[in-house]
Structures are given as structure tokens and as C-alpha cells.
Amino acid sequence: MSETDATGSLYFTNFLKFAVEAFEEFLEGVNSKDYLLPIVSAKSSYIAPLYRNDEILLKLSVTKIGNSSFELSTRIEKRGVQVGFVEIIHVVTSEATKQKISIPNLLKELLVSIKNDIT
């Protein structure tokens, strides 16, 4: 499957890829050998077209933090204008048991550092 449609516009599913990569970069250096962060829900919304060589800005924020899960929101902008957004819910699971666990303190501190308090 191509990354673009016949007009050269990126498929909105690429927005999910951008959001996941942004979160992985955000977590770089965090030792997460004891837990996993599977995605349990994802929503990608397309507002305006993006093309292969467009420069974009990704604004990552946390919108909800629960006991064992959290929701990330990624705003995608081109030249200061929002062109899409992604919402992803992760649940924290034990590497050993694959069962839900509470969000580890270090991870929670990182998430709080980008928490968006808009209700």
C-alpha cells in the first residue's frame, strides 16, 4: 500500500505513525524493561492535506492519566495551522505477566510534565 493517494496527499493513517514516533522519541532514555505500553485505542483525524515533503510540527500532550492507562493527544501542524490530530490510549502492562499494572512513578512524572489541563 502506498503512503499517498492519487493526488499525492498522505493517507491519514500516517498521522498515527507520526504520533507513535513522537511518543517513542519523548520516552527515549527511559528504562522500561519491566513494563510494556501497548496501544489499546487509537483515533486519527484528518483536517487538511499533507504531502510527502511538507514540514510538520507535532505537539504531544497527555490528556488523561489513570491508574494503569493514559491518553496521548498529538496535534499535527503545517505552517502553524492544524492539519490533523491523533488520540492514543496506552495501558501499562507487566513485561513478565502481561497483566495491567499501575503506571510506574518515573513514567507518571514524565507524563505529568506534558499534561494538558484543558477540560
VOROZA-997685 format. One record per residue: residue number from 1; residue in one letter; chain; x, y, z of N, C-alpha, C in turn. Coordinates in steps of 0.2 Angstrom, whole numbers, plus 5000, padded with zeros to 4 digits. Each point is the difference from the previous one (the first is absolute). Layout:
<atoms>
ATOM   resi   resn   chain   neast   nnorth    nup   caeast   canorth   caup   ceast   cnorth    cup
ATOM    NUM      A       A       X        Y      Z        X         Y      Z       X        Y      Z
...
</atoms>
This chain:
<atoms>
ATOM   resi   resn   chain   neast   nnorth    nup   caeast   canorth   caup   ceast   cnorth    cup
ATOM      1      M       A    5004     4994   5000     4996      5006   5000    5004     5006   5000
ATOM      2      S       A    4999     5005   4996     5003      5006   4999    4999     5005   5007
ATOM      3      E       A    5004     5004   5001     4999      5005   5005    4996     5006   4998
ATOM      4      T       A    4999     5001   4994     4996      5005   4997    4994     4998   4996
ATOM      5      D       A    4995     5004   4999     4995      4999   4995    5002     5002   4993
ATOM      6      A       A    4995     5000   4995     5002      5002   4993    5002     5008   5000
ATOM      7      T       A    4998     5004   5005     5001      5007   4999    5007     5001   5004
ATOM      8      G       A    5003     4995   5003     5007      5001   5003    4999     5002   5007
ATOM      9      S       A    4994     5000   5003     4998      5002   5007    5002     4994   5004
ATOM     10      L       A    5003     5001   5006     5001      4994   5004    4994     4998   5003
ATOM     11      Y       A    4999     4993   5001     4994      4997   5003    5000     5002   5007
ATOM     12      F       A    4995     5001   5003     4999      5002   5007    5003     4995   5005
ATOM     13      T       A    5001     4993   4998     5003      4995   5004    5007     5002   5002
ATOM     14      N       A    5003     5004   4995     5007      5002   5002    5000     5004   5006
ATOM     15      F       A    4995     5004   5001     5000      5004   5006    5001     4996   5007
ATOM     16      L       A    4997     4993   5000     5001      4996   5005    5008     4998   5001
ATOM     17      K       A    5003     4999   4994     5007      4998   5000    5004     5006   5003
ATOM     18      F       A    4998     5006   4998     5004      5006   5003    4999     5001   5007
ATOM     19      A       A    4994     4999   5003     4998      5000   5007    5004     4995   5004
ATOM     20      V       A    5000     4994   4998     5004      4995   5003    5007     5001   5000
ATOM     21      E       A    5003     5002   4995     5007      5002   4999    5002     5006   5005
ATOM     22      A       A    4995     5005   5000     5002      5006   5005    5000     4997   5007
ATOM     23      F       A    4995     4996   5002     5000      4997   5007    5006     4996   5001
ATOM     24      E       A    5002     4996   4996     5006      4996   5001    5006     5004   5001
ATOM     25      E       A    5001     5006   4996     5005      5005   5001    5000     5003   5007
ATOM     26      F       A    4994     5002   5002     4999      5003   5006    5002     4995   5006
ATOM     27      L       A    4999     4993   4999     5002      4995   5005    5007     4998   5000
ATOM     28      E       A    5004     5003   4995     5007      4998   4999    5004     5000   5006
ATOM     29      G       A    5003     4995   5002     5005      5000   5006    4996     4998   5006
ATOM     30      V       A    4993     4999   5000     4997      4997   5005    5001     4992   5000
ATOM     31      N       A    5002     4998   5006     5001      4993   5001    4993     4996   5001
ATOM     32      S       A    4998     4997   4995     4993      4997   5001    5000     4992   4999
ATOM     33      K       A    5006     4997   5003     5000      4993   4999    4995     4996   5004
ATOM     34      D       A    4997     5003   5005     4995      4996   5004    4993     5001   4998
ATOM     35      Y       A    4999     5005   4995     4993      5001   4998    4999     5001   4993
ATOM     36      L       A    4994     4999   4997     4999      5001   4993    4994     5006   5000
ATOM     37      L       A    5000     5003   4994     4995      5005   4999    4995     4999   4994
ATOM     38      P       A    4997     4994   5000     4996      4999   4994    4994     5005   4998
ATOM     39      I       A    4999     5001   4994     4995      5005   4998    4993     4996   5000
ATOM     40      V       A    4995     5002   5004     4994      4997   5000    4994     5004   4996
ATOM     41      S       A    5002     5006   4998     4995      5004   4996    5004     5005   4997
ATOM     42      A       A    4998     5002   4993     5003      5005   4997    4995     5003   4995
ATOM     43      K       A    5000     5007   4999     4996      5003   4996    5004     5006   4996
ATOM     44      S       A    4999     5000   4994     5004      5004   4996    4995     5005   4996
ATOM     45      S       A    5001     5006   5000     4995      5005   4997    5004     5004   4995
ATOM     46      Y       A    4997     5000   4994     5003      5004   4994    4996     5006   4999
ATOM     47      I       A    5004     5006   5001     4996      5007   4999    5002     5003   4993
ATOM     48      A       A    5006     4999   4998     5003      5003   4994    5005     4996   4997
ATOM     49      P       A    5002     5000   4994     5005      4996   4997    5007     5001   5002
ATOM     50      L       A    5004     4995   5000     5007      5000   5001    5003     4997   4994
ATOM     51      Y       A    5006     5002   4998     5003      4997   4994    5007     4998   5002
ATOM     52      R       A    5003     4995   4996     5006      4997   5002    5005     5004   5003
ATOM     53      N       A    5002     5006   4997     5005      5004   5003    4998     5006   5004
ATOM     54      D       A    4994     5000   5002     4998      5005   5005    5004     5000   5006
ATOM     55      E       A    5002     5006   5003     5002      5000   5007    4995     5000   5005
ATOM     56      I       A    5000     4996   5005     4994      5000   5005    5003     5001   5007
ATOM     57      L       A    4996     5003   5004     5001      5000   5007    4995     4996   5004
ATOM     58      L       A    5003     4996   5004     4996      4995   5005    5000     5003   5007
ATOM     59      K       A    4994     5001   5002     4999      5002   5007    4997     4995   5004
ATOM     60      L       A    5004     4996   5004     4998      4995   5004    4998     5002   5007
ATOM     61      S       A    4994     4998   5003     4998      5001   5006    4996     4994   5003
ATOM     62      V       A    5000     5000   5007     4996      4995   5003    4993     5003   5002
ATOM     63      T       A    4995     4997   4998     4993      5002   5002    4997     4997   5006
ATOM     64      K       A    5002     4994   5001     4997      4996   5006    5005     4995   5003
ATOM     65      I       A    5001     5000   5006     5004      4995   5004    4996     4996   5005
ATOM     66      G       A    4999     4994   4999     4997      4995   5004    5005     4997   5005
ATOM     67      N       A    4997     4994   5003     5005      4996   5004    5004     4996   4996
ATOM     68      S       A    4998     4997   4994     5004      4996   4996    5000     5001   4993
ATOM     69      S       A    4997     5006   4998     4999      5002   4993    5001     5008   5000
ATOM     70      F       A    5001     5002   4994     5001      5007   4998    4998     5001   4993
ATOM     71      E       A    4998     5006   4999     4998      5002   4993    5004     5006   4998
ATOM     72      L       A    5003     4999   4994     5004      5005   4996    4996     5003   4995
ATOM     73      S       A    5002     5007   4999     4997      5003   4994    5006     5003   4997
ATOM     74      T       A    5000     5000   4993     5005      5003   4996    4997     5004   4995
ATOM     75      R       A    5001     5006   5000     4998      5005   4996    5005     5001   4994
ATOM     76      I       A    4998     5000   4994     5004      5000   4994    4999     5006   4996
ATOM     77      E       A    5005     5004   5000     5000      5007   4996    5004     5001   4994
ATOM     78      K       A    4998     5003   4996     5004      5002   4994    5000     5008   4999
ATOM     79      R       A    5006     5003   5001     5000      5007   4999    4995     5004   5005
ATOM     80      G       A    5000     4997   5006     4996      5003   5006    4993     4998   5000
ATOM     81      V       A    4997     4996   4995     4993      4999   4999    4999     4992   5002
ATOM     82      Q       A    4996     4999   5004     4998      4993   5001    4998     4996   4994
ATOM     83      V       A    5003     4994   4998     4997      4996   4995    4998     4994   5002
ATOM     84      G       A    5001     4998   5006     4997      4993   5003    5002     5000   5007
ATOM     85      F       A    4997     4994   5003     5002      4999   5007    4999     4992   5001
ATOM     86      V       A    5003     4998   5005     5000      4993   5002    4999     4999   5007
ATOM     87      E       A    4995     4995   5002     4999      4999   5007    5002     4992   5001
ATOM     88      I       A    5004     4999   5004     5002      4993   5002    5000     4998   5007
ATOM     89      I       A    4997     4995   5002     5000      4997   5007    5004     4994   5000
ATOM     90      H       A    5005     5001   5005     5005      4995   5002    4998     4997   5007
ATOM     91      V       A    5001     4994   5001     4999      4996   5006    5007     4998   5002
ATOM     92      V       A    5001     5000   5007     5007      4998   5002    4999     4993   5002
ATOM     93      T       A    5004     4995   4998     5000      4993   5001    5007     4998   5003
ATOM     94      S       A    5000     4995   5004     5006      4997   5002    5003     4996   4995
ATOM     95      E       A    5007     5001   4999     5003      4996   4995    5000     4993   5001
ATOM     96      A       A    5000     4998   5007     5001      4993   5001    4993     4996   5000
ATOM     97      T       A    4994     5004   5002     4994      4996   5001    4995     5003   4994
ATOM     98      K       A    5002     5005   4997     4995      5003   4995    4994     5003   5002
ATOM     99      Q       A    4999     5000   5007     4994      5003   5003    5001     5007   5002
ATOM    100      K       A    4994     5004   5000     5000      5007   5002    5004     5001   5007
ATOM    101      I       A    5004     5006   5000     5003      5002   5006    4999     5007   5001
ATOM    102      S       A    5001     5003   5006     5000      5007   5001    5005     5003   4996
ATOM    103      I       A    4999     5007   4998     5005      5003   4996    5006     5001   5005
ATOM    104      P       A    5006     4998   4998     5006      5001   5004    5002     5008   5001
ATOM    105      N       A    5002     5001   5006     5001      5007   5002    5004     5005   4995
ATOM    106      L       A    5006     4997   4997     5004      5004   4995    4996     5001   4994
ATOM    107      L       A    4996     4995   4998     4996      5002   4994    4994     5005   5001
ATOM    108      K       A    4997     4999   5006     4995      5005   5002    5003     5007   5000
ATOM    109      E       A    5006     5001   5003     5003      5006   5000    5001     5003   4993
ATOM    110      L       A    5002     4996   4996     5001      5002   4993    4993     5002   4997
ATOM    111      L       A    4995     4996   5001     4994      5002   4997    4997     5006   5003
ATOM    112      V       A    5000     5001   5006     4998      5006   5003    5003     5006   4997
ATOM    113      S       A    5007     5000   4998     5003      5005   4998    4998     5003   4993
ATOM    114      I       A    4996     4996   4997     4996      5002   4993    4993     5000   5001
ATOM    115      K       A    4997     5000   5006     4993      4999   5001    4997     5007   4998
ATOM    116      N       A    4994     4999   4996     4996      5006   4998    4994     5000   5004
ATOM    117      D       A    5000     5006   5004     4995      5000   5005    4993     5003   4997
ATOM    118      I       A    4999     5001   4994     4994      5003   4997    4995     4994   5001
ATOM    119      T       A    4994     5002   5002     4995      4996   5001    4994     5001   4995
</atoms>
